[in-house]
């Protein structure tokens, strides 16, 4: 590839990225939400997973749910990503106990931890983002709480609440498990 072709591709990509960043900034302004509070949503959309962020003025966390829509007739579908942002979240209740292996970005290995199966929480502000790959759109809206989550999303809420509180659980490591060959 010649240098001019490469430069044109980079320039086009840069223009698209800048345009996306301007649209992102406009959306944050339209929601009338502090940029710091929105960081967990940006990280979840760009890097995947659940994220939390804390300053002296606020606590924010984003929890991601994956919802697959599949058409049995056409054999086609897509996975919608729903990211819910909680600004200054307040945990109302936990229900159940689930053992699971979990890997935190701050740790090198997965650990066996206990998480609630269902959680209920509220927040000063709640924003829901939906990333739809079928129409290539990210929709944002404010919603009212309290909200309940179960399964994977509940585990994510529990984990991020711990990050915000500064008291992360520790558990048993994978290397403490025993292999058993059946046969």
SERO-4910 file (N, C-alpha, C, O; in steps of 0.05 Angstrom, whole numbers):
BEGIN
 pado doro    nc1    nc2    nc3   cac1   cac2   cac3    cc1    cc2    cc3    oc1    oc2    oc3
  Unk    A     17    -24      0      0      0      0     18     25      0     37     27     15
  Unk    A     12     43    -17     27     68    -18     21     86      5      0     84     18
  Unk    A     40    103     11     37    121     34     12    139     33     -1    143     53
  Unk    A      6    149      9    -18    166      7    -44    151     13    -62    162     24
  Unk    A    -45    125      5    -69    109     11    -72    105     41    -93    108     52
  Unk    A    -49     99     54    -49     95     83    -57    121     97    -73    120    116
  Unk    A    -46    143     88    -52    169    101    -82    175     98    -94    186    117
  Unk    A    -93    170     75   -122    174     70   -139    157     88   -159    167     99
  Unk    A   -131    131     91   -146    114    109   -145    123    138   -165    124    152
  Unk    A   -121    131    147   -118    142    174   -134    167    178   -146    171    199
  Unk    A   -133    185    158   -148    210    160   -178    205    162   -192    217    178
  Unk    A   -188    187    145   -217    180    146   -225    168    173   -245    174    184
  Unk    A   -208    150    183   -213    138    209   -213    159    231   -231    160    248
  Unk    A   -194    177    230   -192    199    250   -216    217    249   -227    224    270
  Unk    A   -226    223    225   -250    240    222   -274    226    235   -290    239    249
  Unk    A   -277    200    230   -299    185    241   -297    184    272   -317    187    286
  Unk    A   -273    180    282   -269    179    311   -275    206    324   -288    207    345
  Unk    A   -266    227    312   -272    254    322   -302    260    322   -313    271    341
  Unk    A   -315    253    300   -343    257    297   -358    241    319   -377    251    331
  Unk    A   -350    216    323   -362    200    344   -358    213    372   -376    214    388
  Unk    A   -333    223    377   -328    235    403   -344    261    407   -353    266    429
  Unk    A   -348    276    386   -365    300    388   -394    292    394   -407    305    411
  Unk    A   -404    271    381   -431    262    385   -434    251    414   -455    255    427
  Unk    A   -414    237    423   -413    227    451   -415    250    471   -430    249    490
  Unk    A   -399    270    467   -399    294    484   -425    308    484   -435    317    505
  Unk    A   -438    311    460   -464    323    458   -485    307    473   -502    319    487
  Unk    A   -484    281    471   -503    264    485   -500    267    516   -521    269    530
  Unk    A   -476    269    525   -471    273    554   -483    300    563   -496    302    583
  Unk    A   -478    320    547   -488    347    553   -519    347    552   -532    359    569
  Unk    A   -531    334    532   -560    333    529   -572    319    553   -594    325    562
  Unk    A   -558    299    564   -568    285    588   -565    302    614   -576    296    634
  Unk    A   -549    323    611   -543    341    634   -532    325    657   -541    327    680
  Unk    A   -511    309    651   -498    293    671   -468    300    672   -457    306    651
  Unk    A   -456    298    695   -427    304    698   -411    284    682   -417    260    682
  Unk    A   -390    294    668   -373    276    652   -361    254    669   -360    231    661
  Unk    A   -352    261    693   -340    240    711   -360    218    717   -353    194    718
  Unk    A   -385    225    720   -406    205    726   -410    186    702   -418    163    706
  Unk    A   -404    196    678   -410    180    654   -386    162    646   -389    145    629
  Unk    A   -364    165    659   -340    149    652   -345    119    652   -336    105    634
  Unk    A   -359    108    673   -364     79    672   -379     70    647   -374     48    637
  Unk    A   -398     86    638   -413     79    613   -394     78    589   -394     60    573
  Unk    A   -377     99    587   -358    100    565   -340     76    565   -335     65    544
  Unk    A   -330     69    588   -312     45    590   -327     20    583   -316      3    569
  Unk    A   -351     17    593   -367     -7    587   -372    -10    557   -370    -31    546
  Unk    A   -379     13    544   -384     12    515   -358      6    499   -359     -8    479
  Unk    A   -336     18    508   -311     16    492   -295     -9    498   -283    -21    480
  Unk    A   -296    -18    523   -279    -41    531   -295    -65    540   -284    -87    543
  Unk    A   -321    -62    544   -338    -84    553   -338    -86    583   -321    -74    597
  Unk    A   -357   -101    594   -358   -107    622   -371    -85    639   -381    -66    629
  Unk    A   -369    -90    665   -380    -71    685   -357    -54    695   -334    -63    697
  Unk    A   -363    -29    702   -343    -10    711   -353      8    733   -378     13    735
  Unk    A   -335     17    750   -343     37    771   -321     58    772   -298     54    764
  Unk    A   -329     81    783   -311    104    784   -320    121    808   -344    125    813
  Unk    A   -300    130    823   -306    145    847   -288    170    849   -264    168    844
  Unk    A   -301    192    856   -286    217    862   -294    226    890   -310    212    903
  Unk    A   -284    248    899   -292    258    926   -321    268    925   -334    271    946
  Unk    A   -332    273    901   -358    284    898   -380    264    890   -403    269    895
  Unk    A   -372    242    877   -392    223    868   -381    195    865   -357    190    864
  Unk    A   -400    176    864   -394    148    858   -411    141    834   -435    148    834
  Unk    A   -400    127    816   -416    119    792   -408     90    784   -384     83    786
  Unk    A   -427     75    775   -421     48    765   -440     42    741   -462     51    740
  Unk    A   -429     26    723   -444     17    700   -444    -13    700   -424    -26    703
  Unk    A   -468    -24    696   -472    -53    695   -483    -60    668   -502    -49    658
  Unk    A   -470    -80    655   -477    -88    628   -493   -114    628   -486   -134    641
  Unk    A   -515   -114    612   -530   -138    607   -529   -144    577   -529   -125    561
  Unk    A   -527   -169    570   -528   -177    542   -554   -190    536   -562   -209    549
  Unk    A   -568   -180    516   -595   -190    509   -594   -199    479   -592   -182    462
  Unk    A   -596   -224    474   -595   -234    447   -624   -236    435   -641   -248    448
  Unk    A   -627   -224    412   -653   -225    398   -648   -243    374   -631   -237    357
  Unk    A   -663   -265    372   -659   -284    350   -685   -291    337   -705   -296    350
  Unk    A   -685   -290    310   -709   -296    294   -706   -325    285   -689   -332    268
  Unk    A   -723   -342    296   -722   -371    289   -728   -376    259   -717   -394    248
  Unk    A   -745   -359    247   -752   -362    219   -729   -356    200   -724   -371    181
  Unk    A   -714   -335    206   -692   -327    188   -665   -338    197   -647   -339    181
  Unk    A   -664   -347    222   -638   -357    232   -618   -335    237   -594   -340    237
  Unk    A   -628   -311    241   -610   -288    245   -618   -273    270   -641   -275    279
  Unk    A   -599   -258    281   -605   -242    304   -582   -224    311   -564   -220    295
  Unk    A   -583   -213    335   -562   -195    344   -563   -195    375   -583   -202    387
  Unk    A   -541   -186    387   -539   -184    416   -539   -154    423   -519   -140    417
  Unk    A   -560   -145    436   -562   -118    446   -546   -116    472   -548   -134    489
  Unk    A   -531    -95    476   -518    -90    502   -532    -68    516   -534    -45    506
  Unk    A   -542    -74    540   -556    -53    556   -537    -47    579   -531    -64    596
  Unk    A   -529    -22    581   -511    -12    602   -527      7    619   -537     27    609
  Unk    A   -529      1    645   -544     18    663   -524     32    681   -509     20    695
  Unk    A   -526     59    681   -509     76    697   -523     84    723   -546     93    722
  Unk    A   -510     81    745   -521     89    771   -502    110    783   -478    105    787
  Unk    A   -512    134    788   -496    155    800   -504    157    829   -527    161    836
  Unk    A   -484    153    846   -488    151    875   -508    129    882   -530    135    893
  Unk    A   -501    104    875   -520     82    879   -524     75    908   -507     80    925
  Unk    A   -548     65    914   -555     56    941   -567     28    939   -588     24    926
  Unk    A   -553      8    950   -562    -19    950   -585    -22    969   -583    -15    993
  Unk    A   -608    -32    960   -632    -36    977   -633    -64    988   -638    -67   1012
  Unk    A   -628    -84    971   -630   -111    981   -614   -131    964   -609   -126    941
  Unk    A   -606   -153    977   -593   -176    964   -610   -200    970   -623   -202    990
  Unk    A   -609   -219    951   -624   -244    956   -608   -267    944   -599   -266    921
  Unk    A   -606   -289    959   -593   -313    949   -562   -312    952   -551   -291    957
  Unk    A   -550   -335    948   -521   -338    949   -512   -356    927   -520   -379    925
  Unk    A   -495   -345    910   -485   -360    887   -454   -360    889   -441   -340    892
  Unk    A   -443   -384    886   -414   -387    885   -406   -385    855   -418   -398    838
  Unk    A   -385   -369    850   -376   -366    822   -347   -359    821   -336   -346    839
  Unk    A   -334   -366    799   -307   -357    794   -309   -330    781   -325   -325    763
  Unk    A   -292   -311    790   -293   -284    781   -265   -273    777   -247   -278    793
  Unk    A   -262   -258    756   -236   -245    750   -240   -215    750   -256   -204    735
  Unk    A   -226   -202    768   -227   -173    770   -203   -161    755   -182   -173    755
  Unk    A   -207   -139    742   -185   -126    727   -162   -119    744   -139   -117    735
  Unk    A   -167   -115    770   -146   -107    789   -130   -131    799   -110   -128    813
  Unk    A   -138   -155    792   -125   -179    802   -115   -196    779   -125   -194    756
  Unk    A    -96   -213    785    -83   -229    764    -98   -256    758    -95   -267    737
  Unk    A   -113   -266    778   -125   -292    775   -154   -291    782   -164   -273    797
  Unk    A   -169   -311    773   -197   -314    781   -198   -325    809   -181   -340    818
  Unk    A   -219   -317    823   -224   -326    850   -252   -336    853   -271   -326    840
  Unk    A   -256   -355    871   -282   -365    878   -294   -346    898   -283   -343    920
  Unk    A   -316   -333    892   -329   -314    910   -359   -320    912   -370   -335    895
  Unk    A   -371   -310    932   -400   -312    936   -413   -286    928   -405   -265    937
  Unk    A   -434   -288    911   -449   -264    902   -479   -269    906   -488   -292    906
  Unk    A   -494   -247    909   -523   -251    911   -535   -258    883   -524   -249    863
  Unk    A   -556   -274    883   -569   -280    858   -586   -257    848   -588   -253    824
  Unk    A   -598   -242    867   -615   -219    859   -608   -195    876   -603   -198    900
  Unk    A   -608   -172    864   -603   -147    878   -624   -126    870   -635   -127    849
  Unk    A   -629   -108    889   -646    -85    883   -631    -60    892   -620    -59    913
  Unk    A   -631    -40    874   -617    -16    881   -630      9    868   -646      6    849
  Unk    A   -622     31    879   -632     57    868   -608     75    867   -586     68    875
  Unk    A   -612     99    856   -590    118    854   -601    146    850   -625    150    843
  Unk    A   -584    166    854   -593    194    850   -600    198    821   -619    212    814
  Unk    A   -584    186    803   -590    188    774   -585    160    762   -566    146    770
  Unk    A   -603    153    743   -599    128    729   -603    133    699   -622    146    691
  Unk    A   -583    125    684   -584    128    655   -580    100    642   -563     85    650
  Unk    A   -597     94    623   -595     69    609   -585     74    580   -596     90    566
  Unk    A   -564     60    573   -553     61    546   -557     34    533   -553     13    545
  Unk    A   -567     34    508   -570      9    493   -554     11    468   -559     29    451
  Unk    A   -536     -8    465   -519     -9    441   -532    -31    423   -531    -55    430
  Unk    A   -542    -22    400   -556    -41    382   -538    -45    357   -537    -27    340
  Unk    A   -525    -68    355   -508    -73    332   -523    -76    305   -511    -72    284
  Unk    A   -549    -82    306   -564    -86    282   -568    -59    267   -565    -58    243
  Unk    A   -574    -38    282   -578    -12    270   -555      7    275   -555     30    268
  Unk    A   -534     -4    288   -509     12    295   -516     38    309   -509     60    300
  Unk    A   -531     35    331   -540     59    346   -536     54    376   -539     32    386
  Unk    A   -530     76    390   -528     76    419   -550     95    428   -547    119    424
  Unk    A   -571     85    441   -592    102    451   -588    106    481   -580     88    495
  Unk    A   -595    130    490   -591    137    518   -617    149    529   -631    164    515
  Unk    A   -624    141    553   -648    153    566   -645    152    596   -632    134    607
  Unk    A   -657    171    609   -658    171    639   -681    153    647   -702    153    634
  Unk    A   -677    138    668   -699    121    678   -701    124    708   -682    134    721
  Unk    A   -723    115    719   -728    117    748   -722     90    761   -726     69    749
  Unk    A   -713     91    786   -708     67    802   -730     65    822   -749     81    822
  Unk    A   -729     45    839   -707     25    840   -709      4    818   -730      0    807
  Unk    A   -686     -8    813   -684    -30    793   -675    -55    806   -660    -55    826
  Unk    A   -684    -78    795   -675   -104    804   -660   -118    782   -667   -116    759
  Unk    A   -639   -133    790   -624   -149    771   -620   -177    783   -620   -180    807
  Unk    A   -618   -197    765   -613   -224    775   -592   -236    757   -586   -227    735
  Unk    A   -580   -258    767   -559   -272    752   -534   -255    748   -525   -241    766
  Unk    A   -523   -256    724   -498   -243    718   -498   -213    724   -478   -203    735
  Unk    A   -519   -199    718   -520   -171    723   -519   -165    753   -507   -146    762
  Unk    A   -532   -182    769   -532   -179    799   -503   -183    809   -495   -169    827
  Unk    A   -489   -203    797   -461   -207    806   -445   -182    800   -428   -174    816
  Unk    A   -450   -170    777   -435   -146    769   -441   -123    788   -423   -108    795
  Unk    A   -466   -119    795   -474    -98    814   -459   -103    840   -447    -84    851
  Unk    A   -460   -127    851   -447   -133    876   -417   -127    875   -405   -115    893
  Unk    A   -404   -135    853   -375   -131    850   -368   -101    849   -349    -93    862
  Unk    A   -383    -86    833   -377    -57    830   -383    -42    855   -370    -22    862
  Unk    A   -404    -50    870   -410    -37    896   -387    -41    915   -380    -23    930
  Unk    A   -375    -65    914   -351    -69    931   -328    -51    923   -314    -40    940
  Unk    A   -323    -47    897   -303    -29    888   -308     -1    899   -289     12    909
  Unk    A   -333      9    897   -339     35    906   -335     38    936   -327     59    946
  Unk    A   -342     17    951   -339     17    980   -310     12    989   -302     17   1012
  Unk    A   -293      3    970   -265     -2    976   -260    -27    993   -240    -30   1007
  Unk    A   -279    -46    991   -276    -71   1007   -282    -95    989   -304   -107    991
  Unk    A   -263   -102    973   -267   -124    954   -264   -151    968   -247   -155    986
  Unk    A   -280   -170    960   -279   -197    971   -255   -212    960   -246   -207    938
  Unk    A   -244   -229    977   -224   -248    967   -235   -276    970   -250   -281    988
  Unk    A   -226   -293    953   -236   -320    954   -215   -340    948   -191   -334    949
  Unk    A   -223   -364    944   -204   -386    937   -196   -383    908   -212   -375    891
  Unk    A   -172   -391    902   -162   -390    875   -168   -415    860   -173   -436    872
  Unk    A   -166   -414    833   -171   -437    816   -152   -460    823   -160   -483    822
  Unk    A   -127   -453    830   -108   -474    836   -113   -488    862    -99   -507    869
  Unk    A   -133   -479    877   -142   -494    901   -163   -515    895   -170   -530    912
  Unk    A   -172   -515    870   -192   -536    862   -177   -562    857   -152   -562    854
  Unk    A   -192   -583    857   -181   -610    851   -192   -620    825   -216   -616    819
  Unk    A   -175   -633    809   -185   -646    785   -196   -673    792   -185   -687    809
  Unk    A   -217   -681    778   -228   -708    781   -235   -718    754   -252   -707    740
  Unk    A   -221   -739    745   -226   -751    719   -247   -772    722   -244   -791    737
  Unk    A   -269   -770    706   -290   -790    707   -286   -809    685   -278   -802    662
  Unk    A   -293   -834    691   -290   -850    669   -294   -876    663   -289   -884    640
***
